[in-house]
Amino acid sequence: MRIREDYRTLTGPEKAAIMMLALGEEHATKLFTHMDDEEIRELSQTMANLGTVSANIIERLFVEFAEQISSTGSLVGTYESTERLLMKVLDSEKVNQIMEDIRGPAGRTMWDKLANVNETVLANYLKNEYPQTVAVVLSKIKGEHAARVLAQLPESFAMEVVMRMLRMESVQKEVLDDVERTLRTEFMSNLARTSRRDAHEMMAEIFNNLDRNTESRFLAALEERNRDSAERIKALMFTFEDLSKLDPSGVQTLLRVVDKPKLGLALKGSSETLRDLFFTNMSERAAKIMREDMAAMGPVRLRDVDEAQMYMVQVAKDLAARGEIVMAEGKGEDELIY
């Protein structure tokens, strides 16, 4: 039987495995509860393959561990470790609410939090709500912020909101509570979830600014190491608003193959510029029907709009890959994607 005698040959996972076995079942169990599945899997596999470890190695490991703990007064806190700790003492619903508050915009109350939300993000959410709801929200945030949000709303919708704000008297507490509850469950929770993609969004922005050969090389290498991350970055590198780079022929090709209800839903959450691009490439009758269908939808959920826009982007990518449409890259160069 092999006996481990040389401390210098130990890897990090092996040191951790020895430590867990030396601590005993009770303490090791407590430590396992603070690890994620992948960490537990790797550590368990290493423990199972350790073999016999000499007493000298165990003693030296504890000495090194004690020295490191006493010399470094730092700790690393993450969202994940905090969430795991809270799960020990609170029910999951309460933990989810706390973590969403942490991940979302800063602020003590809901209205404080809204003050830290970008006006474009807030306007994109509010334009799918009832004008009366928007009026209540804008009346509760600072005037300068409300003005920036109002300017981002479609003009006719914005005027509906303004008229309701002018007629609005004191808002009943029950109405305020209802609006606040909706903002928390639908808007803030969505912001909190999307904030988890920050690293991928950052990398997508970086990759977007690489030259084509470097970008392809990096993405190919990343696909080998982490296919999920590579796919998420590629998806983030082209957004629905990027469809504005299509030429008229490309828009018309896209219009011929997309599902019309999904197109209406996607355009419901788009910029006025992009809507106009699609409408001007339809027949007058088709554009009129599409506008009427969109108006008939009434308020729509943000996640439904996102799904429809992702569908549109995927169809455009598929057409571009087959060479049926051409999309300008938009990096300040004349290069085209075929």
N, C-alpha and C positions, 0 to 999 in steps of 0.2 A: 504493500500500500504506500502511495506517495505521501510524504510528509512535507508540508511547506515550512522551510527554514529561513529562506532569504527574504527579508522584509523589503528590499529594494525592488524586487520583481512584482510586488503587489500592485494591482491596478486600483483605481478609485472605487469601482463597484465591488471589488473583492474586499477592500478595507471596510466598506459599508456593510457588506454581508457578514464579515467576521464580527463587527461591532454588534450587529443585530442578534447573532447567535450567542454572543458572550453576555448580552444584557439579560437574556432569559425571556421566557414566553410572555409574561405579564407586560414588561416594558416594551418589548418588540411589537406586541399587538397594538399598543397605544400609538407607537410611531407609524405603523402601517396605516392607521386611520387618517393620517395627515398626508398621505401620498396619493397620487392619481394612479389609474390602472396600469399605465405604461411603466411607471416607476416600480410598482409592486411586481409586475411581470419580470422586468429586468433583474431586480434584486433577488427575487425568488429563484430564478434560473442560476444566478451566480452562486447563491447559497447552496443549491443542490449539487453544484459541481466543485465545491471547495476542496473536498478531501479532508485529510487530517492537517490541522494547523498547530504548530508547536506553541508551548506556553510562552516562550520568549517573544514570539511575534505578537501574541495577544497583549503582553505587558507593554511592549514598545508602542503598539497601536494606541493603547489607553493613554500613555504618556504624551504621545504626539497630539492626541485629541484634546487632552487637558491643556496643553500649551497653546494650541490654536484658539480654543475657547477663551482662555484668559488674556491672550494678546490682542484679539480682535473684539472690540466692543460693538460691532455692527450686526444688524440683522437685515434680512431681505424680506420685505412684505410684498405680497402680490394680491391681485383681486381673487385669484383662485384659492390661496391659502386663507385669506380672510373669510371667503365664502364657506370653506370647509369648517372653519372654527365656529362660525355662526350657526351652521347646521347642527352642531352639537347641543346648542342651548335653545334654539328657536325653531318654530315650525317652518316648513319650506316656503309657504306663502309670504310670511313676514320677511324671511331672508331674501327672497326674490325682490320684494319691494325695496328693502334697504340697499341691495346691490344695484338695483336700477337707479336709485337716487344717487349712489356713489358714482356710477358710470356716466350718468346723465349730466346736464349742465349744473354748475355750482349754484347754490342759493338755498336759503332756509325754507321759504315757502314756495308754492308753485309759481307765483307771480315773480318772485325773485329769480327763479330758474329761467323763466321765459325771457327775462331781461338779458340773459347770457346766450340766448339762441340767435343764431344768424338770421337776419330778416328774410333772406331768400328761403331758407329752410322752413321758417315759420309760415311765410306766405304760401309756400307750396302745400303745406298741410291745411291751412285755414281756407284756401280757395275751394276746397271740397266740402266745407262745412256750411251750415245754414247761415245766412247773413246776420241773423239775430245773435247767433253764437259768437260770430266774429266780432260783432259790435261789443258784446260783453267783454271779450278778451282784450280788445284794443282799448277799452275804457279803463282797464285795470293795469296797463303797463305805461311806462313813461311816454310823454307826447312825442319826443324825437324818435323813439323806437317805433311807436305806432305809425308815425308818418312814413318811415322807411318801409314798413310792412305794407301799408296802404298803397304805396307807389308800386309795389311788386304785384299787386292783385290786378286781374283783368278790369278794365275801366268801368264797364257796366256793373260788374259785381261790386267793385269798390264804392260806387255811388249808392248802391243798395245798402251797403254797410253804413255809409255816412248818414243816409236818411234815417236809419234806425238809431244811430247814435244821437242824432239831433232830437228824436222823439223819446229817447229813453230817459226814464226817471230813475229813482233809486232801484237798484236790482235786489230782488228778494234773496235772502240767504240760501233758500233751497235751490234757486236757480244757479247761484254762484257755486254752491257745493257740487251740483250736478255737472257744471262745466269743468270744474277743477278735477272731478273724478274722471271725466272723459279724457281730459288732457293727460292725466297721469297714466291711465290704462292704455290709451291708444298712441299718444304722441311721445311722451317721455320714455315709455318702455321701449318703443321702437328706436328712439335715439340711443338709449342705453345699449340695445343690441347691436346697432350699427357701429357703435364706438369700438366694439371688439375687433372690427376689421381695419382699424387704423393702420396697422403695420402693413397689411396688404395694399391698402389705398396708397400709402407712402411709396411702396415699392412699384406700384403701377404707375405712379407719377414719374418716378425715376426712370423706369423702363420706357415710358412714353418719350422721354427725351434722349434716349440712346439712339445711335445710328442703327439702321436696320440690321446690319450684319451682327453687331454686338448684341443687340436685343434678341435676335434669333438664337445666338450662341448661348446667352445666359438662360433664356427660357428652356432651351433644350437640356442644359445641364441641370436646371432646377426640376424639370420633369422627371429626370432620373432619380433625384434625391427625394422629392416631395411632390408628387403629381397633383394632389389636392391644392396645395399652395400655388402651383404654377397655373392651374385652371382658374383659380379665384383671381389671380393677378391679371391673367389674360382677359377675363370677363370685365374687370374694372378698367382696363386700358381703353375700352371703347364704350361710351355711354349712349343712351338714347338721343341726347341732344347732339351727339356727333353725327347723327343722320343728316344734319343740316349741311354737311360737306358733300352730300350726294348732288349730282347734276340732275336736271329735269328728267333726262332719260332714265337715270337710276331710280328716281322717285317713282316714275310710272311703272317701271319693272317691278319694284317692290309692291306697289299698289295692286298689281295684277295677281300676286300670289298670297298676300297676307289675308288672315281672317278678319273680316270687316268689323265685327263687334270688338275684337281685341284692339284693332287700330283705333276705334273711337275711344276706348278706355285708356289707351296709351296717350292719345292726344289730349285727353281731359287733364292730364297732369303735366303737359308740356308747355314750353314757352310759346308766346304768341307768334314769334318768328317761325318756329318749326311748324306750328299749325298752318300758318299762311302758305308755307312751302308745299305742304301736302294738298291743301285746298286748291291752290292755283294750278296744280297738276292733275286735278280731277275735272270732269265735266261740271258745268254749272249745276246741273240737276243732282249729280252724285254728291257734290259738296253741300248742297242744300239739305239733302237727306241725311248726310253724316252729321251736320250741325244739329239737325232736329233730333237725331238719335242720341247725340251727346247731351243735349239739353234734357231729354226725357229720362236720362239715367239718374238725374238728381245727384245728391251727395254720394260719393263712392269712397271706399276704403283705400287708404294709401298703399297698403300691401297689394291690393288688387291691381292698382295702377302700375306699381313696380313690376309685378309679374308680367303684365301686358307689354310693358316697355322692354323687359328682358327678352320676351318672345320676339318682338320686332327686331331687336339687335341681333338675335341669333339667326333669324331669317336673312337679314342683310349680310351677315358674315358668311352664311352658306352660299348666297348668291355671288358674293365677292370671290369666295374660294373657287367657284365654278367659272369665274370670269364673266358672269352675266351682268354685273354692275361694277362700276369703278368708284372707289372712295378716295378722295384727296387726303393725304396724311395729316396736313395741318401743322407741320413742324417748321414752317417758314421755308420749306424747300419745294421744288417742283415735282418731287417724286410722287408717283401714284402707286396705289396697291391694286393689283389685278387679281 
